[in-house]
């Protein structure tokens, strides 16, 4: 078995037997999780691919909260 290295995405089955993912930062802390579960692992993997492709998406913030 390959040793886990960080940063990474970790795919796993939840208590209902559906696929989810967690993203771990370089310090090994979980900083993001799937907002939903997936019946098929391929759909879970696609969700990760979408997150990876969004790295250049604009970031907006509520100016009233700043």
PDBQT receptor file of N, H, CA, C and O in Angstrom, charges set to zero:
ATOM      1  N   UNK A   1       0.837  -1.181   0.000  1.00  0.00    +0.000 N 
ATOM      2  CA  UNK A   1       0.000   0.000   0.000  1.00  0.00    +0.000 C 
ATOM      3  C   UNK A   1       0.883   1.246   0.000  1.00  0.00    +0.000 C 
ATOM      4  O   UNK A   1       1.881   1.310   0.718  1.00  0.00    +0.000 OA
ATOM      5  N   UNK A   2       0.511   2.219  -0.800  1.00  0.00    +0.000 N 
ATOM      6  H   UNK A   2      -0.300   2.167  -1.383  1.00  0.00    +0.000 HD
ATOM      7  CA  UNK A   2       1.265   3.455  -0.900  1.00  0.00    +0.000 C 
ATOM      8  C   UNK A   2       1.001   4.333   0.322  1.00  0.00    +0.000 C 
ATOM      9  O   UNK A   2      -0.134   4.433   0.789  1.00  0.00    +0.000 OA
ATOM     10  N   UNK A   3       2.049   4.964   0.833  1.00  0.00    +0.000 N 
ATOM     11  H   UNK A   3       2.971   4.883   0.453  1.00  0.00    +0.000 HD
ATOM     12  CA  UNK A   3       1.895   5.879   1.965  1.00  0.00    +0.000 C 
ATOM     13  C   UNK A   3       1.166   7.138   1.505  1.00  0.00    +0.000 C 
ATOM     14  O   UNK A   3       1.386   7.620   0.394  1.00  0.00    +0.000 OA
ATOM     15  N   UNK A   4       0.309   7.659   2.355  1.00  0.00    +0.000 N 
ATOM     16  H   UNK A   4       0.130   7.267   3.257  1.00  0.00    +0.000 HD
ATOM     17  CA  UNK A   4      -0.422   8.889   2.042  1.00  0.00    +0.000 C 
ATOM     18  C   UNK A   4       0.533  10.073   2.163  1.00  0.00    +0.000 C 
ATOM     19  O   UNK A   4       1.279  10.187   3.136  1.00  0.00    +0.000 OA
ATOM     20  N   UNK A   5       0.501  10.942   1.173  1.00  0.00    +0.000 N 
ATOM     21  H   UNK A   5      -0.105  10.850   0.383  1.00  0.00    +0.000 HD
ATOM     22  CA  UNK A   5       1.278  12.177   1.222  1.00  0.00    +0.000 C 
ATOM     23  C   UNK A   5       0.310  13.352   1.137  1.00  0.00    +0.000 C 
ATOM     24  O   UNK A   5      -0.784  13.235   0.584  1.00  0.00    +0.000 OA
ATOM     25  N   UNK A   6       0.720  14.460   1.682  1.00  0.00    +0.000 N 
ATOM     26  H   UNK A   6       1.609  14.556   2.131  1.00  0.00    +0.000 HD
ATOM     27  CA  UNK A   6      -0.135  15.654   1.722  1.00  0.00    +0.000 C 
ATOM     28  C   UNK A   6       0.498  16.769   0.911  1.00  0.00    +0.000 C 
ATOM     29  O   UNK A   6       1.723  16.884   0.872  1.00  0.00    +0.000 OA
ATOM     30  N   UNK A   7      -0.316  17.592   0.263  1.00  0.00    +0.000 N 
ATOM     31  H   UNK A   7      -1.311  17.498   0.295  1.00  0.00    +0.000 HD
ATOM     32  CA  UNK A   7      -1.773  17.626   0.234  1.00  0.00    +0.000 C 
ATOM     33  C   UNK A   7      -2.345  16.489  -0.615  1.00  0.00    +0.000 C 
ATOM     34  O   UNK A   7      -1.675  15.949  -1.495  1.00  0.00    +0.000 OA
ATOM     35  N   UNK A   8      -3.613  16.139  -0.322  1.00  0.00    +0.000 N 
ATOM     36  H   UNK A   8      -4.157  16.577   0.394  1.00  0.00    +0.000 HD
ATOM     37  CA  UNK A   8      -4.255  15.073  -1.080  1.00  0.00    +0.000 C 
ATOM     38  C   UNK A   8      -5.763  15.095  -0.882  1.00  0.00    +0.000 C 
ATOM     39  O   UNK A   8      -6.283  15.709   0.050  1.00  0.00    +0.000 OA
ATOM     40  N   UNK A   9      -6.442  14.414  -1.779  1.00  0.00    +0.000 N 
ATOM     41  H   UNK A   9      -6.020  13.916  -2.537  1.00  0.00    +0.000 HD
ATOM     42  CA  UNK A   9      -7.870  14.122  -1.636  1.00  0.00    +0.000 C 
ATOM     43  C   UNK A   9      -7.973  12.683  -1.152  1.00  0.00    +0.000 C 
ATOM     44  O   UNK A   9      -7.240  11.815  -1.626  1.00  0.00    +0.000 OA
ATOM     45  N   UNK A  10      -8.871  12.426  -0.218  1.00  0.00    +0.000 N 
ATOM     46  H   UNK A  10      -9.466  13.131   0.167  1.00  0.00    +0.000 HD
ATOM     47  CA  UNK A  10      -9.079  11.083   0.305  1.00  0.00    +0.000 C 
ATOM     48  C   UNK A  10     -10.519  10.687   0.002  1.00  0.00    +0.000 C 
ATOM     49  O   UNK A  10     -11.452  11.366   0.431  1.00  0.00    +0.000 OA
ATOM     50  N   UNK A  11     -10.705   9.598  -0.730  1.00  0.00    +0.000 N 
ATOM     51  H   UNK A  11      -9.947   9.047  -1.078  1.00  0.00    +0.000 HD
ATOM     52  CA  UNK A  11     -12.039   9.094  -1.031  1.00  0.00    +0.000 C 
ATOM     53  C   UNK A  11     -12.363   7.960  -0.068  1.00  0.00    +0.000 C 
ATOM     54  O   UNK A  11     -11.505   7.137   0.254  1.00  0.00    +0.000 OA
ATOM     55  N   UNK A  12     -13.599   7.930   0.381  1.00  0.00    +0.000 N 
ATOM     56  H   UNK A  12     -14.295   8.598   0.119  1.00  0.00    +0.000 HD
ATOM     57  CA  UNK A  12     -14.017   6.908   1.331  1.00  0.00    +0.000 C 
ATOM     58  C   UNK A  12     -15.529   6.718   1.252  1.00  0.00    +0.000 C 
ATOM     59  O   UNK A  12     -16.245   7.549   0.695  1.00  0.00    +0.000 OA
ATOM     60  N   UNK A  13     -15.997   5.610   1.819  1.00  0.00    +0.000 N 
ATOM     61  H   UNK A  13     -15.415   4.935   2.271  1.00  0.00    +0.000 HD
ATOM     62  CA  UNK A  13     -17.435   5.371   1.908  1.00  0.00    +0.000 C 
ATOM     63  C   UNK A  13     -17.928   5.822   3.279  1.00  0.00    +0.000 C 
ATOM     64  O   UNK A  13     -17.290   5.561   4.299  1.00  0.00    +0.000 OA
ATOM     65  N   UNK A  14     -19.067   6.501   3.288  1.00  0.00    +0.000 N 
ATOM     66  H   UNK A  14     -19.585   6.714   2.460  1.00  0.00    +0.000 HD
ATOM     67  CA  UNK A  14     -19.654   6.971   4.539  1.00  0.00    +0.000 C 
ATOM     68  C   UNK A  14     -20.493   5.871   5.191  1.00  0.00    +0.000 C 
ATOM     69  O   UNK A  14     -20.516   4.739   4.707  1.00  0.00    +0.000 OA
ATOM     70  N   UNK A  15     -21.175   6.197   6.274  1.00  0.00    +0.000 N 
ATOM     71  H   UNK A  15     -21.156   7.116   6.667  1.00  0.00    +0.000 HD
ATOM     72  CA  UNK A  15     -21.963   5.214   7.019  1.00  0.00    +0.000 C 
ATOM     73  C   UNK A  15     -23.088   4.607   6.187  1.00  0.00    +0.000 C 
ATOM     74  O   UNK A  15     -23.538   3.497   6.470  1.00  0.00    +0.000 OA
ATOM     75  N   UNK A  16     -23.550   5.333   5.156  1.00  0.00    +0.000 N 
ATOM     76  H   UNK A  16     -23.184   6.235   4.926  1.00  0.00    +0.000 HD
ATOM     77  CA  UNK A  16     -24.605   4.825   4.274  1.00  0.00    +0.000 C 
ATOM     78  C   UNK A  16     -24.053   4.048   3.082  1.00  0.00    +0.000 C 
ATOM     79  O   UNK A  16     -24.811   3.586   2.229  1.00  0.00    +0.000 OA
ATOM     80  N   UNK A  17     -22.727   3.908   3.027  1.00  0.00    +0.000 N 
ATOM     81  H   UNK A  17     -22.111   4.284   3.719  1.00  0.00    +0.000 HD
ATOM     82  CA  UNK A  17     -22.104   3.168   1.935  1.00  0.00    +0.000 C 
ATOM     83  C   UNK A  17     -21.937   3.966   0.659  1.00  0.00    +0.000 C 
ATOM     84  O   UNK A  17     -21.708   3.395  -0.408  1.00  0.00    +0.000 OA
ATOM     85  N   UNK A  18     -22.050   5.294   0.759  1.00  0.00    +0.000 N 
ATOM     86  H   UNK A  18     -22.235   5.757   1.626  1.00  0.00    +0.000 HD
ATOM     87  CA  UNK A  18     -21.866   6.149  -0.419  1.00  0.00    +0.000 C 
ATOM     88  C   UNK A  18     -20.500   6.822  -0.364  1.00  0.00    +0.000 C 
ATOM     89  O   UNK A  18     -19.911   6.986   0.704  1.00  0.00    +0.000 OA
ATOM     90  N   UNK A  19     -20.010   7.208  -1.547  1.00  0.00    +0.000 N 
ATOM     91  H   UNK A  19     -20.489   7.074  -2.415  1.00  0.00    +0.000 HD
ATOM     92  CA  UNK A  19     -18.674   7.789  -1.675  1.00  0.00    +0.000 C 
ATOM     93  C   UNK A  19     -18.661   9.259  -1.306  1.00  0.00    +0.000 C 
ATOM     94  O   UNK A  19     -19.588  10.002  -1.629  1.00  0.00    +0.000 OA
ATOM     95  N   UNK A  20     -17.598   9.674  -0.624  1.00  0.00    +0.000 N 
ATOM     96  H   UNK A  20     -16.845   9.070  -0.362  1.00  0.00    +0.000 HD
ATOM     97  CA  UNK A  20     -17.337  11.068  -0.263  1.00  0.00    +0.000 C 
ATOM     98  C   UNK A  20     -15.844  11.321  -0.411  1.00  0.00    +0.000 C 
ATOM     99  O   UNK A  20     -15.065  10.387  -0.596  1.00  0.00    +0.000 OA
ATOM    100  N   UNK A  21     -15.450  12.582  -0.331  1.00  0.00    +0.000 N 
ATOM    101  H   UNK A  21     -16.083  13.341  -0.181  1.00  0.00    +0.000 HD
ATOM    102  CA  UNK A  21     -14.035  12.918  -0.328  1.00  0.00    +0.000 C 
ATOM    103  C   UNK A  21     -13.760  13.997   0.708  1.00  0.00    +0.000 C 
ATOM    104  O   UNK A  21     -14.636  14.784   1.067  1.00  0.00    +0.000 OA
ATOM    105  N   UNK A  22     -12.521  14.009   1.177  1.00  0.00    +0.000 N 
ATOM    106  H   UNK A  22     -11.810  13.369   0.886  1.00  0.00    +0.000 HD
ATOM    107  CA  UNK A  22     -12.005  15.053   2.050  1.00  0.00    +0.000 C 
ATOM    108  C   UNK A  22     -10.680  15.501   1.465  1.00  0.00    +0.000 C 
ATOM    109  O   UNK A  22      -9.886  14.680   1.005  1.00  0.00    +0.000 OA
ATOM    110  N   UNK A  23     -10.440  16.814   1.482  1.00  0.00    +0.000 N 
ATOM    111  H   UNK A  23     -11.085  17.480   1.855  1.00  0.00    +0.000 HD
ATOM    112  CA  UNK A  23      -9.164  17.351   1.017  1.00  0.00    +0.000 C 
ATOM    113  C   UNK A  23      -8.323  17.705   2.236  1.00  0.00    +0.000 C 
ATOM    114  O   UNK A  23      -8.775  18.409   3.140  1.00  0.00    +0.000 OA
ATOM    115  N   UNK A  24      -7.092  17.202   2.243  1.00  0.00    +0.000 N 
ATOM    116  H   UNK A  24      -6.725  16.631   1.509  1.00  0.00    +0.000 HD
ATOM    117  CA  UNK A  24      -6.156  17.465   3.325  1.00  0.00    +0.000 C 
ATOM    118  C   UNK A  24      -5.050  18.393   2.834  1.00  0.00    +0.000 C 
ATOM    119  O   UNK A  24      -4.479  18.181   1.764  1.00  0.00    +0.000 OA
ATOM    120  N   UNK A  25      -4.753  19.420   3.622  1.00  0.00    +0.000 N 
ATOM    121  H   UNK A  25      -5.217  19.592   4.491  1.00  0.00    +0.000 HD
ATOM    122  CA  UNK A  25      -3.695  20.379   3.297  1.00  0.00    +0.000 C 
ATOM    123  C   UNK A  25      -2.327  19.749   3.530  1.00  0.00    +0.000 C 
ATOM    124  O   UNK A  25      -2.226  18.620   4.011  1.00  0.00    +0.000 OA
ATOM    125  N   UNK A  26      -1.286  20.485   3.188  1.00  0.00    +0.000 N 
ATOM    126  H   UNK A  26      -1.368  21.402   2.798  1.00  0.00    +0.000 HD
ATOM    127  CA  UNK A  26       0.072  19.962   3.318  1.00  0.00    +0.000 C 
ATOM    128  C   UNK A  26       0.450  19.661   4.770  1.00  0.00    +0.000 C 
ATOM    129  O   UNK A  26       1.373  18.885   5.018  1.00  0.00    +0.000 OA
ATOM    130  N   UNK A  27      -0.257  20.268   5.734  1.00  0.00    +0.000 N 
ATOM    131  H   UNK A  27      -1.007  20.898   5.533  1.00  0.00    +0.000 HD
ATOM    132  CA  UNK A  27       0.015  19.968   7.142  1.00  0.00    +0.000 C 
ATOM    133  C   UNK A  27      -0.804  18.782   7.654  1.00  0.00    +0.000 C 
ATOM    134  O   UNK A  27      -0.750  18.463   8.842  1.00  0.00    +0.000 OA
ATOM    135  N   UNK A  28      -1.564  18.125   6.768  1.00  0.00    +0.000 N 
ATOM    136  H   UNK A  28      -1.608  18.384   5.803  1.00  0.00    +0.000 HD
ATOM    137  CA  UNK A  28      -2.342  16.953   7.124  1.00  0.00    +0.000 C 
ATOM    138  C   UNK A  28      -3.711  17.247   7.711  1.00  0.00    +0.000 C 
ATOM    139  O   UNK A  28      -4.420  16.327   8.121  1.00  0.00    +0.000 OA
ATOM    140  N   UNK A  29      -4.091  18.513   7.757  1.00  0.00    +0.000 N 
ATOM    141  H   UNK A  29      -3.516  19.260   7.424  1.00  0.00    +0.000 HD
ATOM    142  CA  UNK A  29      -5.401  18.878   8.297  1.00  0.00    +0.000 C 
ATOM    143  C   UNK A  29      -6.459  18.890   7.210  1.00  0.00    +0.000 C 
ATOM    144  O   UNK A  29      -6.211  19.338   6.091  1.00  0.00    +0.000 OA
ATOM    145  N   UNK A  30      -7.641  18.393   7.549  1.00  0.00    +0.000 N 
ATOM    146  H   UNK A  30      -7.842  18.029   8.459  1.00  0.00    +0.000 HD
ATOM    147  CA  UNK A  30      -8.771  18.415   6.616  1.00  0.00    +0.000 C 
ATOM    148  C   UNK A  30      -9.254  19.854   6.474  1.00  0.00    +0.000 C 
ATOM    149  O   UNK A  30      -9.557  20.511   7.471  1.00  0.00    +0.000 OA
ATOM    150  N   UNK A  31      -9.326  20.349   5.228  1.00  0.00    +0.000 N 
ATOM    151  H   UNK A  31      -9.079  19.816   4.419  1.00  0.00    +0.000 HD
ATOM    152  CA  UNK A  31      -9.775  21.726   5.034  1.00  0.00    +0.000 C 
ATOM    153  C   UNK A  31     -10.977  21.830   4.107  1.00  0.00    +0.000 C 
ATOM    154  O   UNK A  31     -11.544  22.913   3.960  1.00  0.00    +0.000 OA
ATOM    155  N   UNK A  32     -11.379  20.732   3.482  1.00  0.00    +0.000 N 
ATOM    156  H   UNK A  32     -10.919  19.852   3.602  1.00  0.00    +0.000 HD
ATOM    157  CA  UNK A  32     -12.542  20.763   2.600  1.00  0.00    +0.000 C 
ATOM    158  C   UNK A  32     -13.133  19.363   2.518  1.00  0.00    +0.000 C 
ATOM    159  O   UNK A  32     -12.417  18.364   2.570  1.00  0.00    +0.000 OA
ATOM    160  N   UNK A  33     -14.462  19.313   2.389  1.00  0.00    +0.000 N 
ATOM    161  H   UNK A  33     -15.045  20.125   2.347  1.00  0.00    +0.000 HD
ATOM    162  CA  UNK A  33     -15.147  18.028   2.271  1.00  0.00    +0.000 C 
ATOM    163  C   UNK A  33     -16.187  18.104   1.159  1.00  0.00    +0.000 C 
ATOM    164  O   UNK A  33     -16.638  19.188   0.791  1.00  0.00    +0.000 OA
ATOM    165  N   UNK A  34     -16.556  16.954   0.634  1.00  0.00    +0.000 N 
ATOM    166  H   UNK A  34     -16.189  16.073   0.933  1.00  0.00    +0.000 HD
ATOM    167  CA  UNK A  34     -17.619  16.892  -0.363  1.00  0.00    +0.000 C 
ATOM    168  C   UNK A  34     -18.919  17.382   0.273  1.00  0.00    +0.000 C 
ATOM    169  O   UNK A  34     -19.225  17.038   1.415  1.00  0.00    +0.000 OA
ATOM    170  N   UNK A  35     -19.669  18.172  -0.457  1.00  0.00    +0.000 N 
ATOM    171  H   UNK A  35     -19.421  18.452  -1.384  1.00  0.00    +0.000 HD
ATOM    172  CA  UNK A  35     -20.929  18.695   0.076  1.00  0.00    +0.000 C 
ATOM    173  C   UNK A  35     -22.072  17.698  -0.080  1.00  0.00    +0.000 C 
ATOM    174  O   UNK A  35     -23.172  17.912   0.429  1.00  0.00    +0.000 OA
ATOM    175  N   UNK A  36     -21.799  16.619  -0.783  1.00  0.00    +0.000 N 
ATOM    176  H   UNK A  36     -20.905  16.445  -1.196  1.00  0.00    +0.000 HD
ATOM    177  CA  UNK A  36     -22.803  15.572  -0.963  1.00  0.00    +0.000 C 
ATOM    178  C   UNK A  36     -22.091  14.237  -1.102  1.00  0.00    +0.000 C 
ATOM    179  O   UNK A  36     -20.872  14.187  -1.270  1.00  0.00    +0.000 OA
ATOM    180  N   UNK A  37     -22.857  13.161  -1.031  1.00  0.00    +0.000 N 
ATOM    181  H   UNK A  37     -23.846  13.202  -0.894  1.00  0.00    +0.000 HD
ATOM    182  CA  UNK A  37     -22.293  11.830  -1.219  1.00  0.00    +0.000 C 
ATOM    183  C   UNK A  37     -22.683  11.320  -2.597  1.00  0.00    +0.000 C 
ATOM    184  O   UNK A  37     -23.607  11.834  -3.227  1.00  0.00    +0.000 OA
ATOM    185  N   UNK A  38     -21.964  10.300  -3.054  1.00  0.00    +0.000 N 
ATOM    186  H   UNK A  38     -21.214   9.882  -2.542  1.00  0.00    +0.000 HD
ATOM    187  CA  UNK A  38     -22.149   9.769  -4.401  1.00  0.00    +0.000 C 
ATOM    188  C   UNK A  38     -22.315   8.262  -4.348  1.00  0.00    +0.000 C 
ATOM    189  O   UNK A  38     -21.600   7.579  -3.614  1.00  0.00    +0.000 OA
ATOM    190  N   UNK A  39     -23.245   7.750  -5.114  1.00  0.00    +0.000 N 
ATOM    191  H   UNK A  39     -23.825   8.306  -5.710  1.00  0.00    +0.000 HD
ATOM    192  CA  UNK A  39     -23.454   6.306  -5.195  1.00  0.00    +0.000 C 
ATOM    193  C   UNK A  39     -22.284   5.652  -5.928  1.00  0.00    +0.000 C 
ATOM    194  O   UNK A  39     -21.804   4.593  -5.524  1.00  0.00    +0.000 OA
ATOM    195  N   UNK A  40     -21.828   6.292  -7.009  1.00  0.00    +0.000 N 
ATOM    196  H   UNK A  40     -22.218   7.153  -7.336  1.00  0.00    +0.000 HD
ATOM    197  CA  UNK A  40     -20.737   5.752  -7.820  1.00  0.00    +0.000 C 
ATOM    198  C   UNK A  40     -19.426   6.456  -7.497  1.00  0.00    +0.000 C 
ATOM    199  O   UNK A  40     -19.385   7.680  -7.377  1.00  0.00    +0.000 OA
ATOM    200  N   UNK A  41     -18.361   5.685  -7.357  1.00  0.00    +0.000 N 
ATOM    201  H   UNK A  41     -18.393   4.690  -7.455  1.00  0.00    +0.000 HD
ATOM    202  CA  UNK A  41     -17.047   6.278  -7.092  1.00  0.00    +0.000 C 
ATOM    203  C   UNK A  41     -16.627   7.203  -8.228  1.00  0.00    +0.000 C 
ATOM    204  O   UNK A  41     -15.983   8.224  -7.985  1.00  0.00    +0.000 OA
ATOM    205  N   UNK A  42     -16.980   6.863  -9.456  1.00  0.00    +0.000 N 
ATOM    206  H   UNK A  42     -17.503   6.034  -9.653  1.00  0.00    +0.000 HD
ATOM    207  CA  UNK A  42     -16.624   7.709 -10.605  1.00  0.00    +0.000 C 
ATOM    208  C   UNK A  42     -17.223   9.104 -10.460  1.00  0.00    +0.000 C 
ATOM    209  O   UNK A  42     -16.590  10.086 -10.847  1.00  0.00    +0.000 OA
ATOM    210  N   UNK A  43     -18.423   9.208  -9.914  1.00  0.00    +0.000 N 
ATOM    211  H   UNK A  43     -18.938   8.410  -9.600  1.00  0.00    +0.000 HD
ATOM    212  CA  UNK A  43     -19.040  10.521  -9.705  1.00  0.00    +0.000 C 
ATOM    213  C   UNK A  43     -18.300  11.297  -8.623  1.00  0.00    +0.000 C 
ATOM    214  O   UNK A  43     -18.150  12.515  -8.721  1.00  0.00    +0.000 OA
ATOM    215  N   UNK A  44     -17.840  10.601  -7.600  1.00  0.00    +0.000 N 
ATOM    216  H   UNK A  44     -17.962   9.611  -7.521  1.00  0.00    +0.000 HD
ATOM    217  CA  UNK A  44     -17.040  11.231  -6.557  1.00  0.00    +0.000 C 
ATOM    218  C   UNK A  44     -15.725  11.751  -7.142  1.00  0.00    +0.000 C 
ATOM    219  O   UNK A  44     -15.303  12.868  -6.844  1.00  0.00    +0.000 OA
ATOM    220  N   UNK A  45     -15.093  10.941  -7.965  1.00  0.00    +0.000 N 
ATOM    221  H   UNK A  45     -15.436  10.033  -8.208  1.00  0.00    +0.000 HD
ATOM    222  CA  UNK A  45     -13.849  11.340  -8.621  1.00  0.00    +0.000 C 
ATOM    223  C   UNK A  45     -14.083  12.549  -9.521  1.00  0.00    +0.000 C 
ATOM    224  O   UNK A  45     -13.253  13.456  -9.562  1.00  0.00    +0.000 OA
ATOM    225  N   UNK A  46     -15.180  12.572 -10.228  1.00  0.00    +0.000 N 
ATOM    226  H   UNK A  46     -15.855  11.835 -10.195  1.00  0.00    +0.000 HD
ATOM    227  CA  UNK A  46     -15.511  13.717 -11.094  1.00  0.00    +0.000 C 
ATOM    228  C   UNK A  46     -15.690  14.983 -10.263  1.00  0.00    +0.000 C 
ATOM    229  O   UNK A  46     -15.299  16.064 -10.702  1.00  0.00    +0.000 OA
ATOM    230  N   UNK A  47     -16.260  14.871  -9.096  1.00  0.00    +0.000 N 
ATOM    231  H   UNK A  47     -16.578  13.993  -8.740  1.00  0.00    +0.000 HD
ATOM    232  CA  UNK A  47     -16.412  16.010  -8.205  1.00  0.00    +0.000 C 
ATOM    233  C   UNK A  47     -15.049  16.587  -7.815  1.00  0.00    +0.000 C 
ATOM    234  O   UNK A  47     -14.874  17.805  -7.761  1.00  0.00    +0.000 OA
ATOM    235  N   UNK A  48     -14.096  15.709  -7.546  1.00  0.00    +0.000 N 
ATOM    236  H   UNK A  48     -14.239  14.720  -7.590  1.00  0.00    +0.000 HD
ATOM    237  CA  UNK A  48     -12.729  16.151  -7.243  1.00  0.00    +0.000 C 
ATOM    238  C   UNK A  48     -12.128  16.861  -8.454  1.00  0.00    +0.000 C 
ATOM    239  O   UNK A  48     -11.505  17.912  -8.307  1.00  0.00    +0.000 OA
ATOM    240  N   UNK A  49     -12.307  16.304  -9.634  1.00  0.00    +0.000 N 
ATOM    241  H   UNK A  49     -12.813  15.450  -9.753  1.00  0.00    +0.000 HD
ATOM    242  CA  UNK A  49     -11.774  16.918 -10.857  1.00  0.00    +0.000 C 
ATOM    243  C   UNK A  49     -12.350  18.314 -11.066  1.00  0.00    +0.000 C 
ATOM    244  O   UNK A  49     -11.632  19.219 -11.492  1.00  0.00    +0.000 OA
ATOM    245  N   UNK A  50     -13.614  18.498 -10.778  1.00  0.00    +0.000 N 
ATOM    246  H   UNK A  50     -14.197  17.763 -10.432  1.00  0.00    +0.000 HD
ATOM    247  CA  UNK A  50     -14.243  19.819 -10.900  1.00  0.00    +0.000 C 
ATOM    248  C   UNK A  50     -13.600  20.796  -9.922  1.00  0.00    +0.000 C 
ATOM    249  O   UNK A  50     -13.318  21.939 -10.279  1.00  0.00    +0.000 OA
ATOM    250  N   UNK A  51     -13.369  20.350  -8.695  1.00  0.00    +0.000 N 
ATOM    251  H   UNK A  51     -13.597  19.421  -8.405  1.00  0.00    +0.000 HD
ATOM    252  CA  UNK A  51     -12.709  21.213  -7.699  1.00  0.00    +0.000 C 
ATOM    253  C   UNK A  51     -11.296  21.581  -8.156  1.00  0.00    +0.000 C 
ATOM    254  O   UNK A  51     -10.891  22.738  -8.040  1.00  0.00    +0.000 OA
ATOM    255  N   UNK A  52     -10.559  20.624  -8.663  1.00  0.00    +0.000 N 
ATOM    256  H   UNK A  52     -10.888  19.685  -8.756  1.00  0.00    +0.000 HD
ATOM    257  CA  UNK A  52      -9.196  20.883  -9.113  1.00  0.00    +0.000 C 
ATOM    258  C   UNK A  52      -9.173  21.872 -10.269  1.00  0.00    +0.000 C 
ATOM    259  O   UNK A  52      -8.263  22.696 -10.356  1.00  0.00    +0.000 OA
ATOM    260  N   UNK A  53     -10.156  21.804 -11.153  1.00  0.00    +0.000 N 
ATOM    261  H   UNK A  53     -10.895  21.135 -11.083  1.00  0.00    +0.000 HD
ATOM    262  CA  UNK A  53     -10.203  22.689 -12.327  1.00  0.00    +0.000 C 
ATOM    263  C   UNK A  53     -10.663  24.104 -11.973  1.00  0.00    +0.000 C 
ATOM    264  O   UNK A  53     -10.549  25.010 -12.799  1.00  0.00    +0.000 OA
ATOM    265  N   UNK A  54     -11.177  24.306 -10.770  1.00  0.00    +0.000 N 
ATOM    266  H   UNK A  54     -11.270  23.570 -10.099  1.00  0.00    +0.000 HD
ATOM    267  CA  UNK A  54     -11.720  25.616 -10.408  1.00  0.00    +0.000 C 
ATOM    268  C   UNK A  54     -10.692  26.535  -9.753  1.00  0.00    +0.000 C 
ATOM    269  O   UNK A  54     -11.055  27.584  -9.220  1.00  0.00    +0.000 OA
ATOM    270  N   UNK A  55      -9.438  26.162  -9.786  1.00  0.00    +0.000 N 
ATOM    271  H   UNK A  55      -9.143  25.311 -10.220  1.00  0.00    +0.000 HD
ATOM    272  CA  UNK A  55      -8.421  26.950  -9.073  1.00  0.00    +0.000 C 
ATOM    273  C   UNK A  55      -8.309  28.404  -9.533  1.00  0.00    +0.000 C 
ATOM    274  O   UNK A  55      -7.859  29.251  -8.762  1.00  0.00    +0.000 OA
ATOM    275  N   UNK A  56      -8.700  28.709 -10.749  1.00  0.00    +0.000 N 
ATOM    276  H   UNK A  56      -9.066  28.020 -11.375  1.00  0.00    +0.000 HD
ATOM    277  CA  UNK A  56      -8.604  30.084 -11.242  1.00  0.00    +0.000 C 
ATOM    278  C   UNK A  56      -9.955  30.799 -11.261  1.00  0.00    +0.000 C 
ATOM    279  O   UNK A  56     -10.076  31.887 -11.823  1.00  0.00    +0.000 OA
ATOM    280  N   UNK A  57     -10.960  30.193 -10.653  1.00  0.00    +0.000 N 
ATOM    281  H   UNK A  57     -10.862  29.309 -10.197  1.00  0.00    +0.000 HD
ATOM    282  CA  UNK A  57     -12.272  30.843 -10.570  1.00  0.00    +0.000 C 
ATOM    283  C   UNK A  57     -12.175  32.088  -9.695  1.00  0.00    +0.000 C 
ATOM    284  O   UNK A  57     -11.414  32.105  -8.728  1.00  0.00    +0.000 OA
ATOM    285  N   UNK A  58     -12.948  33.142 -10.028  1.00  0.00    +0.000 N 
ATOM    286  H   UNK A  58     -13.567  33.127 -10.814  1.00  0.00    +0.000 HD
ATOM    287  CA  UNK A  58     -12.879  34.363  -9.216  1.00  0.00    +0.000 C 
ATOM    288  C   UNK A  58     -13.386  34.117  -7.797  1.00  0.00    +0.000 C 
ATOM    289  O   UNK A  58     -14.221  33.246  -7.553  1.00  0.00    +0.000 OA
ATOM    290  N   UNK A  59     -12.860  34.905  -6.879  1.00  0.00    +0.000 N 
ATOM    291  H   UNK A  59     -12.182  35.613  -7.076  1.00  0.00    +0.000 HD
ATOM    292  CA  UNK A  59     -13.274  34.841  -5.481  1.00  0.00    +0.000 C 
ATOM    293  C   UNK A  59     -14.013  36.135  -5.164  1.00  0.00    +0.000 C 
ATOM    294  O   UNK A  59     -13.491  37.223  -5.402  1.00  0.00    +0.000 OA
ATOM    295  N   UNK A  60     -15.214  36.024  -4.632  1.00  0.00    +0.000 N 
ATOM    296  H   UNK A  60     -15.639  35.140  -4.438  1.00  0.00    +0.000 HD
ATOM    297  CA  UNK A  60     -16.012  37.178  -4.269  1.00  0.00    +0.000 C 
ATOM    298  C   UNK A  60     -16.182  37.214  -2.752  1.00  0.00    +0.000 C 
ATOM    299  O   UNK A  60     -16.064  36.187  -2.085  1.00  0.00    +0.000 OA
ATOM    300  N   UNK A  61     -16.451  38.371  -2.225  1.00  0.00    +0.000 N 
ATOM    301  H   UNK A  61     -16.546  39.206  -2.766  1.00  0.00    +0.000 HD
ATOM    302  CA  UNK A  61     -16.686  38.478  -0.790  1.00  0.00    +0.000 C 
ATOM    303  C   UNK A  61     -17.762  39.545  -0.551  1.00  0.00    +0.000 C 
ATOM    304  O   UNK A  61     -18.020  40.398  -1.400  1.00  0.00    +0.000 OA
ATOM    305  N   UNK A  62     -18.358  39.470   0.596  1.00  0.00    +0.000 N 
ATOM    306  H   UNK A  62     -18.149  38.778   1.286  1.00  0.00    +0.000 HD
ATOM    307  CA  UNK A  62     -19.396  40.410   0.997  1.00  0.00    +0.000 C 
ATOM    308  C   UNK A  62     -18.702  41.665   1.531  1.00  0.00    +0.000 C 
ATOM    309  O   UNK A  62     -18.121  41.638   2.616  1.00  0.00    +0.000 OA
ATOM    310  N   UNK A  63     -18.760  42.744   0.787  1.00  0.00    +0.000 N 
ATOM    311  H   UNK A  63     -19.232  42.766  -0.095  1.00  0.00    +0.000 HD
ATOM    312  CA  UNK A  63     -18.069  43.974   1.184  1.00  0.00    +0.000 C 
ATOM    313  C   UNK A  63     -18.624  44.557   2.482  1.00  0.00    +0.000 C 
ATOM    314  O   UNK A  63     -17.930  45.314   3.161  1.00  0.00    +0.000 OA
ATOM    315  N   UNK A  64     -19.849  44.219   2.833  1.00  0.00    +0.000 N 
ATOM    316  H   UNK A  64     -20.412  43.604   2.281  1.00  0.00    +0.000 HD
ATOM    317  CA  UNK A  64     -20.432  44.699   4.081  1.00  0.00    +0.000 C 
ATOM    318  C   UNK A  64     -19.807  43.998   5.284  1.00  0.00    +0.000 C 
ATOM    319  O   UNK A  64     -19.806  44.537   6.391  1.00  0.00    +0.000 OA
ATOM    320  N   UNK A  65     -19.276  42.798   5.066  1.00  0.00    +0.000 N 
ATOM    321  H   UNK A  65     -19.276  42.360   4.167  1.00  0.00    +0.000 HD
ATOM    322  CA  UNK A  65     -18.687  42.024   6.149  1.00  0.00    +0.000 C 
ATOM    323  C   UNK A  65     -17.211  42.337   6.337  1.00  0.00    +0.000 C 
ATOM    324  O   UNK A  65     -16.617  41.950   7.344  1.00  0.00    +0.000 OA
ATOM    325  N   UNK A  66     -16.619  43.030   5.384  1.00  0.00    +0.000 N 
ATOM    326  H   UNK A  66     -17.101  43.344   4.566  1.00  0.00    +0.000 HD
ATOM    327  CA  UNK A  66     -15.171  43.268   5.429  1.00  0.00    +0.000 C 
ATOM    328  C   UNK A  66     -14.787  44.341   6.431  1.00  0.00    +0.000 C 
ATOM    329  O   UNK A  66     -13.605  44.651   6.581  1.00  0.00    +0.000 OA
TER     330      UNK A  66
